[in-house]
């Protein structure tokens, strides 16, 4: 496991986790940064997902196909685009 103050950097497809916080009086902090290609779009299942439906426009309802809807740049900023 990681020691106090340690960091773990890995591919998001790697199964990972950690044991319980044994400090007793200090919270564990974590920061996740996820990079995806700029051309990523929602799938038809996104509107049914508790995780993803909050990012869809209000006019997309639960059984509607969200394919082709762009990810909102305020939540998913494009940091690099090939020239």
Beta strands, then each sheet from edge to edge (+ up, - down):
end
